[in-house]
Amino acid sequence: MAGCRVALRGRRDAPALRVHLEPEPHAVPSDTLAALAGPVLEHARASTGLTPLPAGARLAVTSHPASRVT
């Protein structure tokens, strides 16, 4: 993972998890979201004690230098 920011937003009685991901250039977006929706979100719900914890994720596109063929 090139970068990740997580914030717990919303009101005290209605929090929501906001995730901003910047995956590596070779990462598969569907695999990244599956990992987030599975163990990562379950851990966040267990840590906060909030079973109905809504979450939103944004994936940023990372640029990388072009491969040179000589």
Secondary structure, DSSP 8 states (H G I E B T S, - for coil): --EEEEEEEEETTEEEEEEEEE--TT--HHHHHHHIIIIIHHHHHHHHT-SS--EEEEE-----------
